[in-house]
Amino acid sequence: MVKDPVCGMDVDEATAEHKAEHKGKTYYFCAPACKADFEKDPEKYVKGGEMHHHSKSGCC
């Protein structure tokens, strides 16, 4: 299990449907909304930025 860098939810990388590459590393997401937020500004999330919960965006 890995953490979704956007919301912090545990994601099984073996079965994750939503993933993105950034600087040679693969990130896994619980929902398309978290992936979209990450892709808009990946540095915000890879540098240890605070996690945000998206109750209206289809996440968690």
ABEGO torsion letter per residue (X at the ends): XBBBAAAGBBBBAAABABBBBBGGBBBBBABAAAAAAAAABAAAAAAGBBBBBBAAAGBX
